[in-house]
Each structure stands twice: as C-alpha cells, then as structure tokens.
Amino acid sequence: MHVVIVGGGFGGLYAARALRKAPVEVTLVDRRNHHLFQPLLYQVATAALSPGDIASPIRWILRHQRNVEVLLADVRRVEPERRTLVLADGELTYDFLIVAAGATHAYFGNDEWRRVAHGLKTLEDALEIRRRVLLAYERAEREPDAARRQALLTFVVIGGGPTGVELAGALAEISRQSLARDFRHFDPGSARIILVEAGPVLLAAFPETLRDAARKRDRTHPHPEAEPGEPEREEVIAFPSLAVRGVGKHAVAERRPGFEVEVEHHPEGGGRHEDQERRPASPVAAQVPSAPENA
C-alpha cells in the first residue's frame, strides 16, 4: 500500500508520523526540502532570528522512520481517476493521497497589490521584508529632508490577527531597541508603525484577555485622525474597524473616504496581509507617508 503525502508542513509531517507503524510505504513530496516553522517567520523578517533557526530539513526530521521517503518535486495537478500525481518533471502513483499543501496569502481579487504588498509565507518573503526594512533605515540615515525621512520610517501593517500584531510589535521593537543607538543623523525610535484591521478588535479569534493585552500595548483609535495633544511617539498605532480598499504605488486607502496613507515605493515593492476571512491573508506591511521608497 502506497500513501503519498503532498506537503512537508505541520499537517504533512503529522500525517507521516501517524503512519510510522502502519503496514504502508509513505512518500512525502514537497517543493522545498525543509520544514518551516511559520509562526516565527515574522522574527526572521525583522532580523531577530536567522533562517536556519526556523527551518529544518524534512529528511532529517523523518530520518528514523523507515517506511518514509522524501522527494523534492513540484506537484502540478492530481488525476484521481488514474490515482496519479502529475509533477513538473514526471508522475507519481498512489493508493491513498493526503494533500497537506498549506495555504498562501490572498488579495481578494486585488492581485495588483502584489507589487507593493506581498505575503509572509516563505523564508524568501521574510528575507525580502528584512532587506527592505533595514534598507529603509539606511536610506533615512542619508536623507536630509525631514518629511521624506519620516516617510521612509513609516510602516503600515494591514491585518490585526496574530501575524499582523506580532509583525507590528517586532517592527516597533527593532526601532526602539535593536537599532536605537545605531544611527547618527536621526532617531530610529521616531519610526511609525500603523496597524490596520477591518474588524472591530485586534486578535478577534483569541480570548478577551489576550485582546485586552494587545489593545493596552498598542494605542488604539476609533478613526485614523490624530488627537490633539496626544504623545507623538507610540510603539504601534492601531486602527480597528478600518477596511482597506486599495494598496497602490503611493497610498493605502480605506473603504470609506477620509483616510489615505501615502506609500513610499521603489521598484522592489513591499508588504503583508493577515490570513482571515474577508481580509488580506498574511499581513500587508506597506511602507508609508509621502515619498518614494518601500521597506
């Protein structure tokens, strides 16, 4: 009996291990040869961890399981009538098939957002975000114009689920702590991190105690207009009940008139989205206010 598992993520690995004592031969197929601990991708994206800290070779993980083989291959389609997987470079037959290929980020019909806001699902995504964030600080060091520098140091994270909240918090942490004394011509702590969420609360799927903790940690506004006399610098400025209608080359705009954040954009783009119903999946971290460059 031949069982084929598509995907070496959490689901695929659990399925393979569950079959370790079964009288079957298992083939696990993945387009990458490593398992990725996705919950910590945001820490790679913000330079807190190295890629090797959250990735392990699938073969090494399953090395003691004799009834499993691991294949590096790209699955193009399934032909159930033939019980066959069509690969990019061949075919693989099976008796039973387990599809655990995971999910990717979505733009809900707004695929043009990809240029300025990609998802946080792979190590490549995380490293690209890291590069853009750190380059934004480097460009700010050489930028003589204060308004342009503030644009370089403003980041928008769209999606108030766990990844969005964690990413926003990590961006604030590196500006206030990790990079606090590394630059001579500006204060890294002046960076603005803006967290936008379409729903009424952050971390909607979590218990009320955790939502309260996130709300207390962030400065939460019912509407994105600054309040007179409020502190100029906060770790994260959160805007619940604010649905994004567009992510363009120069702006992130909400579904209602009255809120638009100018986005600095250069050919490399930049962004994130949170995986939840009716919201961009995997946070959209777009860099903001008024100039042209993106973190």
C-alpha positions as CSV (number, residue, x, y, z in Angstrom):
1,M,0.0,0.0,0.0
2,H,1.5,3.3,-1.1
3,V,0.5,6.5,0.7
4,V,1.6,9.8,-0.9
5,I,1.6,13.0,1.2
6,V,1.8,16.3,-0.6
7,G,3.4,18.9,1.7
8,G,6.0,18.9,4.4
9,G,4.4,21.4,6.7
10,F,2.8,20.6,10.1
11,G,-0.1,18.6,8.5
12,G,2.2,16.6,6.2
13,L,4.7,15.7,9.0
14,Y,1.9,14.8,11.5
15,A,0.4,12.5,8.8
16,A,3.7,10.9,8.1
17,R,4.4,10.2,11.7
18,A,1.0,8.9,12.3
19,L,1.7,6.2,9.8
20,R,5.1,5.2,11.2
21,K,3.8,1.8,12.5
22,A,1.3,1.2,9.7
23,P,2.0,-1.5,7.0
24,V,2.4,1.1,4.3
25,E,5.0,2.8,2.2
26,V,4.9,6.5,2.5
27,T,6.2,9.1,0.1
28,L,6.2,12.7,1.2
29,V,6.5,15.2,-1.7
30,D,7.3,18.9,-1.2
31,R,8.7,21.6,-3.5
32,R,11.2,22.6,-0.8
33,N,13.4,20.2,1.1
34,H,12.9,21.9,4.5
35,H,10.1,22.2,7.0
36,L,9.4,25.8,8.0
37,F,8.1,26.9,11.4
38,Q,5.9,29.6,10.0
39,P,4.8,31.2,13.3
40,L,8.3,32.6,13.7
41,L,8.7,34.0,10.2
42,Y,8.0,37.5,11.4
43,Q,11.1,37.2,13.6
44,V,13.2,36.4,10.5
45,A,11.5,39.3,8.7
46,T,12.6,41.7,11.5
47,A,16.1,40.3,11.9
48,A,15.6,38.7,15.3
49,L,16.2,35.2,14.0
50,S,18.3,33.7,11.2
51,P,16.5,31.5,8.6
52,G,18.2,28.4,10.0
53,D,16.6,28.9,13.3
54,I,13.1,28.2,12.0
55,A,13.8,25.7,9.2
56,S,14.9,22.0,9.4
57,P,15.5,19.5,6.5
58,I,12.4,17.2,6.1
59,R,14.7,14.2,5.6
60,W,16.4,14.9,8.9
61,I,13.1,15.2,10.7
62,L,11.9,11.8,9.4
63,R,15.3,10.1,9.3
64,H,14.3,7.4,11.9
65,Q,11.1,6.5,10.1
66,R,12.0,3.6,7.8
67,N,8.7,3.5,5.9
68,V,9.0,7.1,4.6
69,E,10.9,8.5,1.6
70,V,11.1,12.2,0.9
71,L,11.0,13.6,-2.7
72,L,11.8,17.1,-3.8
73,A,9.2,17.8,-6.5
74,D,6.6,20.3,-7.7
75,V,3.1,18.9,-7.9
76,R,1.2,20.4,-10.8
77,R,-2.1,18.5,-10.6
78,V,-3.9,15.4,-9.3
79,E,-5.6,12.9,-11.7
80,P,-7.8,10.9,-9.3
81,E,-9.1,8.6,-12.0
82,R,-5.6,7.4,-12.6
83,R,-4.5,7.8,-8.9
84,T,-1.6,9.8,-10.2
85,L,0.2,13.0,-9.2
86,V,1.5,14.9,-12.2
87,L,4.8,16.5,-11.3
88,A,6.8,19.2,-13.0
89,D,9.2,16.5,-14.2
90,G,7.3,13.3,-14.1
91,E,4.5,11.4,-12.4
92,L,3.9,9.6,-9.1
93,T,1.2,7.0,-8.5
94,Y,-0.5,6.3,-5.2
95,D,-3.1,4.1,-3.5
96,F,-4.1,6.8,-0.9
97,L,-3.4,10.5,-1.2
98,I,-3.1,13.1,1.6
99,V,-3.0,16.7,0.4
100,A,-1.4,19.0,3.1
101,A,-0.1,21.6,0.8
102,G,-1.0,24.5,3.2
103,A,-2.3,27.9,2.2
104,T,-0.9,31.1,0.6
105,H,-1.8,34.7,1.0
106,A,-4.7,36.2,-0.8
107,Y,-5.6,39.6,-2.1
108,F,-9.3,39.0,-2.5
109,G,-9.4,39.9,-6.2
110,N,-6.8,42.7,-5.9
111,D,-3.8,41.0,-7.5
112,E,-2.4,44.3,-8.5
113,W,-1.4,44.8,-4.8
114,R,1.3,42.1,-5.2
115,R,3.8,44.7,-6.4
116,V,3.7,46.7,-3.2
117,A,2.5,44.1,-0.7
118,H,3.5,40.5,-0.8
119,G,2.7,37.8,1.7
120,L,4.7,36.3,4.6
121,K,4.7,32.6,3.9
122,T,8.2,31.6,3.0
123,L,11.8,32.3,4.0
124,E,12.2,34.2,0.8
125,D,9.3,36.5,1.8
126,A,10.8,37.0,5.2
127,L,14.3,37.8,3.9
128,E,12.9,40.3,1.4
129,I,10.9,42.1,4.1
130,R,14.1,42.2,6.3
131,R,16.1,43.6,3.5
132,R,13.5,46.4,2.8
133,V,13.0,47.3,6.4
134,L,16.7,47.6,7.1
135,L,17.3,49.5,3.8
136,A,14.6,52.0,4.9
137,Y,16.7,52.9,8.0
138,E,19.9,53.1,5.9
139,R,18.2,55.4,3.4
140,A,16.8,57.5,6.3
141,E,20.4,58.0,7.6
142,R,21.3,59.7,4.4
143,E,18.0,61.6,3.8
144,P,18.3,65.3,4.6
145,D,14.7,66.2,4.1
146,A,12.7,65.6,7.3
147,A,9.4,64.8,5.7
148,R,10.9,62.3,3.3
149,R,12.8,60.7,6.2
150,Q,9.5,60.3,8.1
151,A,8.0,58.6,5.0
152,L,10.9,56.2,5.0
153,L,10.3,55.4,8.7
154,T,6.6,54.8,8.5
155,F,5.2,51.3,8.0
156,V,1.6,50.1,7.7
157,V,0.7,46.5,8.6
158,I,-2.8,45.5,7.4
159,G,-4.4,42.7,9.4
160,G,-4.9,42.6,13.1
161,G,-4.6,38.8,13.5
162,P,-1.6,37.1,15.2
163,T,0.8,37.6,12.4
164,G,-0.1,41.2,11.9
165,V,0.1,42.0,15.6
166,E,3.4,40.2,16.0
167,L,4.9,41.8,12.9
168,A,3.9,45.3,14.0
169,G,5.2,44.7,17.5
170,A,8.5,43.4,16.2
171,L,8.9,46.4,13.8
172,A,8.4,48.7,16.9
173,E,10.9,46.7,18.9
174,I,13.7,47.0,16.4
175,S,13.2,50.7,16.1
176,R,13.0,51.4,19.9
177,Q,15.6,48.8,21.0
178,S,17.7,46.9,18.4
179,L,18.6,49.9,16.3
180,A,18.1,52.6,18.9
181,R,21.8,53.6,19.0
182,D,23.0,52.6,15.6
183,F,22.4,55.8,13.6
184,R,23.9,59.3,13.9
185,H,21.6,61.5,11.9
186,F,18.2,60.5,13.1
187,D,16.4,58.7,15.9
188,P,15.2,55.2,14.9
189,G,12.6,55.5,17.7
190,S,10.8,58.1,15.5
191,A,9.6,55.3,13.2
192,R,5.8,55.0,13.0
193,I,4.2,51.5,12.8
194,I,0.5,51.7,11.9
195,L,-1.7,48.5,12.3
196,V,-4.9,48.5,10.4
197,E,-7.7,45.9,11.0
198,A,-11.1,45.6,9.2
199,G,-12.8,44.0,12.2
200,P,-13.8,45.8,15.4
201,V,-10.9,44.3,17.5
202,L,-7.4,43.0,17.2
203,L,-6.8,39.3,17.6
204,A,-10.5,38.6,17.1
205,A,-10.1,34.8,17.3
206,F,-8.3,35.0,20.7
207,P,-9.7,35.1,24.2
208,E,-10.7,38.5,25.6
209,T,-7.7,38.7,27.9
210,L,-5.3,38.5,25.0
211,R,-7.3,41.0,23.0
212,D,-7.2,43.4,26.0
213,A,-3.4,42.9,26.3
214,A,-2.9,43.8,22.7
215,R,-5.2,46.8,23.0
216,K,-3.3,48.1,26.0
217,R,0.0,47.6,24.4
218,D,-1.0,49.4,21.2
219,R,-2.5,52.9,21.0
220,T,-6.0,52.2,19.5
221,H,-8.0,54.9,17.7
222,P,-11.6,54.5,16.5
223,H,-10.7,56.6,13.5
224,P,-7.3,57.4,11.9
225,E,-7.2,61.1,12.7
226,A,-4.7,62.3,15.2
227,E,-6.0,63.6,18.5
228,P,-4.8,67.0,19.8
229,G,-2.1,66.8,22.4
230,E,-1.6,63.1,22.2
231,P,2.0,61.7,22.5
232,E,4.0,61.9,19.3
233,R,5.6,58.5,19.6
234,E,3.9,55.2,20.4
235,E,5.1,51.7,19.7
236,V,2.1,50.8,17.4
237,I,-0.8,52.9,16.4
238,A,-3.8,50.5,15.8
239,F,-6.9,51.3,13.8
240,P,-9.7,48.7,14.1
241,S,-12.8,48.8,12.0
242,L,-10.9,50.1,9.0
243,A,-11.2,48.1,5.8
244,V,-8.6,48.6,3.1
245,R,-10.0,49.3,-0.3
246,G,-6.7,49.8,-2.1
247,V,-2.9,49.4,-1.9
248,G,-1.3,51.4,-4.6
249,K,2.0,52.7,-5.6
250,H,1.7,55.8,-3.4
251,A,-1.2,55.1,-1.0
252,V,-3.0,52.7,1.2
253,A,-6.7,53.8,1.4
254,E,-9.6,52.6,3.5
255,R,-13.1,51.6,2.2
256,R,-14.6,54.9,3.3
257,P,-13.4,58.4,2.3
258,G,-11.2,60.2,4.8
259,F,-8.2,58.0,5.3
260,E,-5.3,57.6,2.9
261,V,-1.7,56.8,3.8
262,E,0.9,57.7,1.2
263,V,3.2,54.9,0.4
264,E,6.9,55.2,-0.4
265,H,7.5,52.9,-3.3
266,H,10.5,51.9,-5.4
267,P,10.9,49.0,-7.8
268,E,11.3,46.4,-5.1
269,G,7.8,47.0,-3.7
270,G,7.0,45.7,-0.1
271,G,4.1,44.5,2.0
272,R,2.0,42.0,4.1
273,H,-1.5,40.6,4.9
274,E,-3.3,38.6,7.6
275,D,-5.0,35.2,7.0
276,Q,-8.6,35.7,7.9
277,E,-11.9,35.7,6.3
278,R,-12.6,38.7,4.1
279,R,-9.2,40.2,5.0
280,P,-5.9,40.0,3.1
281,A,-4.2,36.9,4.3
282,S,-0.7,37.1,5.8
283,P,-0.3,40.9,6.9
284,V,0.3,43.6,4.4
285,A,3.1,45.7,5.7
286,A,3.4,48.6,3.3
287,Q,5.7,51.4,4.0
288,V,4.0,54.8,4.2
289,P,3.7,58.6,4.1
290,S,4.8,60.7,1.3
291,A,7.9,59.9,-0.8
292,P,9.0,57.0,-3.0
293,E,10.6,54.1,-1.4
294,N,9.3,51.0,0.3
295,A,10.6,48.9,3.2
